[in-house]
Amino acid sequence: MRGFERRTNRHLSLRAVGPGNEQPVVSPFRPSGGGSFVSGLLVLPCHVATTVTPMLVVAVSLAGLGSAVVAALGIAAFAQRRSGSYLLVALALSAVLARSAVAVLTIGGVMPFGPHHTAEHALDFVLVTLVLAAVYYARRVESAAGVNR
């Protein structure tokens, strides 16, 4: 794999490091507002909002409400169909609801930001894994039943 480089005039420079391309890029852009340099690379904060605003509370509330409805629909579909793929999808939708719960716990001051960020990424991994498992399971069941041959 070859590295790529994108440079803009007096702004952030990015370089993907590949075999034979191990030189760090020194950007003329200086971090302000939370960014920092690590080994010559610019690291920006993952979340900009560090204070609780009314708009953040509204956004998290709407996300929580929406994910609760979708998770409930997924659980209802599983209760009706009783198949492994529906169970995996219902669990994946519940992981989306859990992400909203993590945000609520962080806004409420129960969960610090570091574990919040780790929990969100862990739940993303769980979500993707469950969706892929549901697709794999459904295809395996179809194949065993002789569907789509």
Phi and psi restraints in degrees (value plus and minus 20) as a CYANA .aco file:
   2 ARG   PHI    -116.4   -76.4
   2 ARG   PSI     126.0   166.0
   3 GLY   PHI     -94.3   -54.3
   3 GLY   PSI     139.4   179.4
   4 PHE   PHI    -145.0  -105.0
   4 PHE   PSI     139.8   179.8
   5 GLU   PHI    -160.1  -120.1
   5 GLU   PSI     118.2   158.2
   6 ARG   PHI    -150.4  -110.4
   6 ARG   PSI     101.0   141.0
   7 ARG   PHI    -143.8  -103.8
   7 ARG   PSI     119.4   159.4
   8 THR   PHI    -143.4  -103.4
   8 THR   PSI     135.5   175.5
   9 ASN   PHI     -84.5   -44.5
   9 ASN   PSI      94.0   134.0
  10 ARG   PHI      41.0    81.0
  10 ARG   PSI       7.3    47.3
  11 HIS   PHI    -147.2  -107.2
  11 HIS   PSI    -189.2  -149.2
  12 LEU   PHI     -80.8   -40.8
  12 LEU   PSI     113.5   153.5
  13 SER   PHI    -131.6   -91.6
  13 SER   PSI     114.8   154.8
  14 LEU   PHI    -142.5  -102.5
  14 LEU   PSI     123.5   163.5
  15 ARG   PHI    -164.7  -124.7
  15 ARG   PSI     107.5   147.5
  16 ALA   PHI    -104.7   -64.7
  16 ALA   PSI     111.9   151.9
  17 VAL   PHI    -111.8   -71.8
  17 VAL   PSI     107.1   147.1
  18 GLY   PHI    -150.5  -110.5
  18 GLY   PSI    -198.4  -158.4
  19 PRO   PHI     -77.0   -37.0
  19 PRO   PSI     109.6   149.6
  20 GLY   PHI      59.4    99.4
  20 GLY   PSI     -11.4    28.6
  21 ASN   PHI    -157.2  -117.2
  21 ASN   PSI      41.3    81.3
  22 GLU   PHI    -119.8   -79.8
  22 GLU   PSI     -11.5    28.5
  23 GLN   PHI     -99.1   -59.1
  23 GLN   PSI     110.1   150.1
  24 PRO   PHI     -92.2   -52.2
  24 PRO   PSI     131.3   171.3
  25 VAL   PHI    -115.2   -75.2
  25 VAL   PSI     110.9   150.9
  26 VAL   PHI    -122.1   -82.1
  26 VAL   PSI      95.5   135.5
  27 SER   PHI    -107.6   -67.6
  27 SER   PSI     121.2   161.2
  28 PRO   PHI     -93.4   -53.4
  28 PRO   PSI     -31.6     8.4
  29 PHE   PHI     -96.2   -56.2
  29 PHE   PSI     105.9   145.9
  30 ARG   PHI    -119.5   -79.5
  30 ARG   PSI     114.2   154.2
  31 PRO   PHI     -88.1   -48.1
  31 PRO   PSI     117.8   157.8
  32 SER   PHI    -161.0  -121.0
  32 SER   PSI     123.3   163.3
  33 GLY   PHI      59.1    99.1
  33 GLY   PSI      14.2    54.2
  34 GLY   PHI      94.6   134.6
  34 GLY   PSI     -33.0     7.0
  35 GLY   PHI     -99.1   -59.1
  35 GLY   PSI     144.5   184.5
  36 SER   PHI    -172.6  -132.6
  36 SER   PSI     140.0   180.0
  37 PHE   PHI    -118.8   -78.8
  37 PHE   PSI     113.9   153.9
  38 VAL   PHI    -148.4  -108.4
  38 VAL   PSI      96.3   136.3
  39 SER   PHI      32.5    72.5
  39 SER   PSI      20.4    60.4
  40 GLY   PHI      61.2   101.2
  40 GLY   PSI     -18.3    21.7
  41 LEU   PHI    -130.2   -90.2
  41 LEU   PSI     123.4   163.4
  42 LEU   PHI    -102.2   -62.2
  42 LEU   PSI     109.0   149.0
  43 VAL   PHI    -136.7   -96.7
  43 VAL   PSI      98.8   138.8
  44 LEU   PHI    -118.9   -78.9
  44 LEU   PSI     131.0   171.0
  45 PRO   PHI     -85.6   -45.6
  45 PRO   PSI     126.6   166.6
  46 CYS   PHI     -96.6   -56.6
  46 CYS   PSI     -51.4   -11.4
  47 HIS   PHI    -145.3  -105.3
  47 HIS   PSI     110.3   150.3
  48 VAL   PHI    -105.9   -65.9
  48 VAL   PSI     -59.0   -19.0
  49 ALA   PHI     -92.3   -52.3
  49 ALA   PSI      97.1   137.1
  50 THR   PHI    -131.8   -91.8
  50 THR   PSI     -24.0    16.0
  51 THR   PHI    -139.8   -99.8
  51 THR   PSI     133.5   173.5
  52 VAL   PHI    -105.5   -65.5
  52 VAL   PSI     100.2   140.2
  53 THR   PHI    -133.9   -93.9
  53 THR   PSI     140.4   180.4
  54 PRO   PHI     -78.8   -38.8
  54 PRO   PSI     -56.4   -16.4
  55 MET   PHI     -85.9   -45.9
  55 MET   PSI     -57.4   -17.4
  56 LEU   PHI     -85.4   -45.4
  56 LEU   PSI     -62.1   -22.1
  57 VAL   PHI     -83.2   -43.2
  57 VAL   PSI     -62.2   -22.2
  58 VAL   PHI     -83.8   -43.8
  58 VAL   PSI     -65.9   -25.9
  59 ALA   PHI     -82.2   -42.2
  59 ALA   PSI     -65.2   -25.2
  60 VAL   PHI     -87.8   -47.8
  60 VAL   PSI     -57.6   -17.6
  61 SER   PHI     -83.9   -43.9
  61 SER   PSI     -66.1   -26.1
  62 LEU   PHI     -84.5   -44.5
  62 LEU   PSI     -60.6   -20.6
  63 ALA   PHI     -83.6   -43.6
  63 ALA   PSI     -62.0   -22.0
  64 GLY   PHI     -84.5   -44.5
  64 GLY   PSI     -62.9   -22.9
  65 LEU   PHI     -84.2   -44.2
  65 LEU   PSI     -66.5   -26.5
  66 GLY   PHI     -82.9   -42.9
  66 GLY   PSI     -63.2   -23.2
  67 SER   PHI     -90.5   -50.5
  67 SER   PSI     -50.1   -10.1
  68 ALA   PHI     -86.5   -46.5
  68 ALA   PSI     -61.5   -21.5
  69 VAL   PHI     -84.1   -44.1
  69 VAL   PSI     -66.5   -26.5
  70 VAL   PHI     -85.6   -45.6
  70 VAL   PSI     -60.9   -20.9
  71 ALA   PHI     -84.6   -44.6
  71 ALA   PSI     -60.1   -20.1
  72 ALA   PHI     -83.9   -43.9
  72 ALA   PSI     -59.8   -19.8
  73 LEU   PHI     -84.1   -44.1
  73 LEU   PSI     -60.0   -20.0
  74 GLY   PHI     -84.4   -44.4
  74 GLY   PSI     -60.8   -20.8
  75 ILE   PHI     -87.6   -47.6
  75 ILE   PSI     -59.6   -19.6
  76 ALA   PHI     -84.1   -44.1
  76 ALA   PSI     -59.4   -19.4
  77 ALA   PHI     -85.0   -45.0
  77 ALA   PSI     -60.3   -20.3
  78 PHE   PHI     -84.5   -44.5
  78 PHE   PSI     -62.0   -22.0
  79 ALA   PHI     -81.1   -41.1
  79 ALA   PSI     -52.9   -12.9
  80 GLN   PHI     -99.7   -59.7
  80 GLN   PSI     -62.5   -22.5
  81 ARG   PHI    -109.5   -69.5
  81 ARG   PSI     -52.8   -12.8
  82 ARG   PHI      33.6    73.6
  82 ARG   PSI      26.5    66.5
  83 SER   PHI    -139.3   -99.3
  83 SER   PSI     140.6   180.6
  84 GLY   PHI     -83.3   -43.3
  84 GLY   PSI     -59.5   -19.5
  85 SER   PHI     -87.6   -47.6
  85 SER   PSI     -56.7   -16.7
  86 TYR   PHI     -87.1   -47.1
  86 TYR   PSI     -56.2   -16.2
  87 LEU   PHI     -82.6   -42.6
  87 LEU   PSI     -65.3   -25.3
  88 LEU   PHI     -84.1   -44.1
  88 LEU   PSI     -59.8   -19.8
  89 VAL   PHI     -86.7   -46.7
  89 VAL   PSI     -61.8   -21.8
  90 ALA   PHI     -81.3   -41.3
  90 ALA   PSI     -60.1   -20.1
  91 LEU   PHI     -86.7   -46.7
  91 LEU   PSI     -58.9   -18.9
  92 ALA   PHI     -83.3   -43.3
  92 ALA   PSI     -62.6   -22.6
  93 LEU   PHI     -87.3   -47.3
  93 LEU   PSI     -50.9   -10.9
  94 SER   PHI     -88.9   -48.9
  94 SER   PSI     -50.0   -10.0
  95 ALA   PHI     -86.2   -46.2
  95 ALA   PSI     -53.6   -13.6
  96 VAL   PHI     -85.0   -45.0
  96 VAL   PSI     -61.7   -21.7
  97 LEU   PHI     -83.3   -43.3
  97 LEU   PSI     -58.9   -18.9
  98 ALA   PHI     -84.2   -44.2
  98 ALA   PSI     -53.2   -13.2
  99 ARG   PHI     -82.2   -42.2
  99 ARG   PSI     -61.1   -21.1
 100 SER   PHI     -85.5   -45.5
 100 SER   PSI     -57.1   -17.1
 101 ALA   PHI     -83.6   -43.6
 101 ALA   PSI     -58.7   -18.7
 102 VAL   PHI     -82.6   -42.6
 102 VAL   PSI     -61.5   -21.5
 103 ALA   PHI     -84.0   -44.0
 103 ALA   PSI     -62.0   -22.0
 104 VAL   PHI     -83.0   -43.0
 104 VAL   PSI     -62.1   -22.1
 105 LEU   PHI     -83.9   -43.9
 105 LEU   PSI     -55.4   -15.4
 106 THR   PHI     -91.2   -51.2
 106 THR   PSI     -64.2   -24.2
 107 ILE   PHI     -82.4   -42.4
 107 ILE   PSI     -57.5   -17.5
 108 GLY   PHI     -95.0   -55.0
 108 GLY   PSI     -25.8    14.2
 109 GLY   PHI      63.6   103.6
 109 GLY   PSI     -12.6    27.4
 110 VAL   PHI     -99.3   -59.3
 110 VAL   PSI     -58.1   -18.1
 111 MET   PHI    -133.3   -93.3
 111 MET   PSI     105.9   145.9
 112 PRO   PHI     -86.6   -46.6
 112 PRO   PSI     144.5   184.5
 113 PHE   PHI     -84.8   -44.8
 113 PHE   PSI     -59.6   -19.6
 114 GLY   PHI     -79.1   -39.1
 114 GLY   PSI     -75.5   -35.5
 115 PRO   PHI     -82.8   -42.8
 115 PRO   PSI     -51.4   -11.4
 116 HIS   PHI     -78.0   -38.0
 116 HIS   PSI     -68.4   -28.4
 117 HIS   PHI     -84.8   -44.8
 117 HIS   PSI     -63.1   -23.1
 118 THR   PHI     -84.2   -44.2
 118 THR   PSI     -62.8   -22.8
 119 ALA   PHI     -83.9   -43.9
 119 ALA   PSI     -60.0   -20.0
 120 GLU   PHI     -81.7   -41.7
 120 GLU   PSI     -64.8   -24.8
 121 HIS   PHI     -87.4   -47.4
 121 HIS   PSI     -57.8   -17.8
 122 ALA   PHI     -83.7   -43.7
 122 ALA   PSI     -61.6   -21.6
 123 LEU   PHI     -88.0   -48.0
 123 LEU   PSI     -54.3   -14.3
 124 ASP   PHI     -80.5   -40.5
 124 ASP   PSI     -63.9   -23.9
 125 PHE   PHI     -82.3   -42.3
 125 PHE   PSI     -65.1   -25.1
 126 VAL   PHI     -80.7   -40.7
 126 VAL   PSI     -65.0   -25.0
 127 LEU   PHI     -77.9   -37.9
 127 LEU   PSI     -71.5   -31.5
 128 VAL   PHI     -84.3   -44.3
 128 VAL   PSI     -62.0   -22.0
 129 THR   PHI     -81.5   -41.5
 129 THR   PSI     -63.3   -23.3
 130 LEU   PHI     -86.6   -46.6
 130 LEU   PSI     -60.1   -20.1
 131 VAL   PHI     -85.0   -45.0
 131 VAL   PSI     -65.2   -25.2
 132 LEU   PHI     -82.6   -42.6
 132 LEU   PSI     -59.6   -19.6
 133 ALA   PHI     -84.8   -44.8
 133 ALA   PSI     -58.3   -18.3
 134 ALA   PHI     -84.1   -44.1
 134 ALA   PSI     -62.4   -22.4
 135 VAL   PHI     -85.4   -45.4
 135 VAL   PSI     -64.8   -24.8
 136 TYR   PHI     -81.4   -41.4
 136 TYR   PSI     -65.5   -25.5
 137 TYR   PHI     -82.5   -42.5
 137 TYR   PSI     -65.6   -25.6
 138 ALA   PHI     -82.7   -42.7
 138 ALA   PSI     -62.5   -22.5
 139 ARG   PHI     -86.6   -46.6
 139 ARG   PSI     -57.7   -17.7
 140 ARG   PHI     -86.3   -46.3
 140 ARG   PSI     -61.0   -21.0
 141 VAL   PHI     -86.6   -46.6
 141 VAL   PSI     -62.5   -22.5
 142 GLU   PHI     -80.2   -40.2
 142 GLU   PSI     -63.9   -23.9
 143 SER   PHI     -83.4   -43.4
 143 SER   PSI     -62.3   -22.3
 144 ALA   PHI     -86.3   -46.3
 144 ALA   PSI     -51.6   -11.6
 145 ALA   PHI    -105.0   -65.0
 145 ALA   PSI     -29.5    10.5
 146 GLY   PHI      63.3   103.3
 146 GLY   PSI      -0.8    39.2
 147 VAL   PHI    -100.3   -60.3
 147 VAL   PSI     124.2   164.2
 148 ASN   PHI      43.2    83.2
 148 ASN   PSI      20.1    60.1
